[in-house]
Amino acid sequence: MMCWELTEEQKLIKSTAREFAEIELSPLSARIDQEKSIPESIIKKIGELGFWGVLVPEKFGGAGLDHLSLVLILEEISRACASTSVTMSVHNSLVCCAINKNGSSEQKHAYLPKLASGQIIGAYALTEPNAGSDAAAIETRAVKDGNDYILNGTKIFVTNGPAAGLMVIFARTHPDKNLRGKGISAFLVTPDMPGLKRGSPEEKMGVRGANVCEVVFEDCRVPAVQMLGEEHQGFKVALDSLNSGRIGIAIQSVGIAQAALDASLKYVRERKQFGRFLSEFQAIQGKLAEMATGIKAARLLAYQAAVLRDQGLPHHKESSMAKLFASTICNRVAKESVQIHGGVGYTKEFPVERYFRDAKVTEIYEGTSEVQRIIISRAILED
């Protein structure tokens, strides 16, 4: 059994994030979705609040906070704009966290201050055309050449890729593919390195303001000092980062679902049918009760996973449980929200249409729901 309550600092962090989300971000969320871009003013404000470097130590210009604080921030941002929240989640959970935990002193001094301020945005490139859920099957190669590595291969669905100033790239450094994850290394790659090409942003159904693209390496020369962690040990970096990232997507799911519930509560109190407010119908009340209960359970799972990570305790299973359950609830709540709104819920006049589109990808990225079930089942069978 695990019990905790927020500290005064965490309560302040949450209220600060909520105020920013409601006053500055929420009014722009529809525009971000439509224009497929997060305004520079928002990116700058996130930096001023310290939200680009939540997990980065203070000595590197970060906020020096814990994972639970990051979860509290992402939940509030997700309620306002899922595109902004996933951009922040990838940057904080997958990039800053990986460098802070595995980087050399030189790498930390070179990149963490820029990442923490938002001067550069980080991206994480693991998925390939022939290696999605089976991440250990990546084919991108990194061959040692003197003091450099030569990278060749293609990464897809790289979130933040189009504008990233730094990418965490995973490539096979051992020629034997049968080694799978044991032959993979991680690298810190900047877009100015010769041989790196970025494709155009993908056209997506949801979270349209968080751009993703293809990244191609054609004899891309990367200095050996840019290796993150030890040679052939990069898959451990990837898996640990994904544990953190899954907590981020779990709480993003909670935020989207909460926004959908909030919109539904507002609508049923204003809309009348058959001479009665929708809130008076038992069928509607039942939907709302199920939605609220699922959201609360998902939130607690995400909080628990974050606390376990902060305490340095095993959380592989709990991160996957939180991600699986929260993403499922998110899609269920978004669907019910559209149903409650009826015909207008299918139009862009109401935000639930966007929530419905944004929700789907939570069951896909950072590991599909099917993969989470495999991870969880293996964990409980080994207990």
Residue, then its C-alpha position, 0 to 999 in steps of 0.5 A: m500500500m502506498c499513501w502520499e499527499l502533495t507537498e506545499e511546493q507541489k501544490l504551488i507547482k500544480s496551481t501555477a501550471r493550471e493558471f498558465a494552462e487556463i489563462e494563456l494556453s487553453p485559448l490557443s489550443a484550437r489554433i495550435d491544432q488547426e495551424k499545427s504549430i505551438p506559438e513561440s510565445i508559449i514556448k518562451k513562457i514554458g521556459e520562463l516557468g521552468f517547465w522545459g527543465v523540470l527534472v534538470p538539476e538546478k546547477f544546469g539551469g533546471a528546476g531540479l524537481d521530481h517526477l511527481s512534479l512533472v506529472l502534476i504539470l503535464e496533467e494541467i497542460s494536457r487539459a488545455c492542449a495535448s499537443t503542448s503536453v506531449t512536446m513537453s513530455v518527450h523533451n522532459s521525460l525522454v531527453c532531459c531525463a536520459i542525459n541527466k541519468n546517463g550523460s557524461s559531465e561534458q554532455k550535461h554541461a553542453y546540453l542540459p542548460k539549453l534544454a532547460s531554458g527551451q533554447i533547444i527542444g529535444a527529440y527521441a528517435l527509436t522507431e523505424p519502418n521495420a521496428g515499431s513495437d519490436a524496438a530491439a530489431i532496429e536496423t540503423r547502424a553506427v560503425k566506428d571510424g576513428n574518433d567518429y561513428i558513421l550512422n546509416g538508417t531511417k527513424i520515423f515518427v520522431t516527435n519534436g523532430p522537425a524543430a529539435g535542436l538535439m536528438v537522442i538516437f539509437a543505432r546498432t553498434h554491433p554487427d550481430k543482429n541476433l544480439r538484439g538490444k545488447g548490440i544497440s548504443a545511444f547517441l546525442v545528435t544535432p541537426d547540423m551534423p553532415g548526413l542528417k536529413r529531416g522529412s516534412p512533418e507528418e499529417k496526423m489525426g490528432v495532437r497536430g501541434a506536436n510535429v513528428c517527422e522522418v529522420v534519415f541518416e546517410d553516412c552521418r558522422v557523429p563524434a564518438v564523444q556524443m555516445l550517451g552511456e556505454e557502447h552496446q548499452g543504449f537499449k537500457v537507456a531506451l527502456d529506462s527512458l520509456n518507463s519515464g515517458r509512459i508515466g508522461i503519456a499516462i498523465q497526458s491521458v488523464g488530462i485529456a479525459q478530464a478536459a472531456l469530462d469538464a466539457s461534458l459537465k458544462y454541456v449537460r447543465e446547459r442543454k435541454q431535451f424533452g423539457r429537462f436538462l441533460s444532467e437530470f437524465q439517469a443515463i447521462q448521470g451513469k455515463l458521468a459517474e463512470m467517466a469520473t471514476g475511471i479518471k480518478a483511478a487512472r490519475l492515482l496509477a500515474y501518481q503512484a508510478a511517478v512516486l515509485r520512480d522518485q523513490g528509486l524503486p522498481h516501477h517498470k510494471e506500474s508505468s505500463m499499468a498506468k499507461l495502459f489503463a489511463s489511455t484506455i480510460c482516455n479513449r472511453v471518456a472522449k468517446e462518451s463525451v462526443q456521444i453526450h454532446g450529440g451532433v454538435g460533438y462531431t463538429k469543431e464548434f465544441p472541443v470534444e471533437r479535438y479531444f476525441r482525435d487527440a485521445k487515440v494516439t495515447e494507446i499507440y505511442e510510448g508502446t502500444s496497449e498490446v505491448q503494455r499488456i505483454i510487459i505487465s503479464r511478464a512482470i506478474l508471472e515473474d513475481 
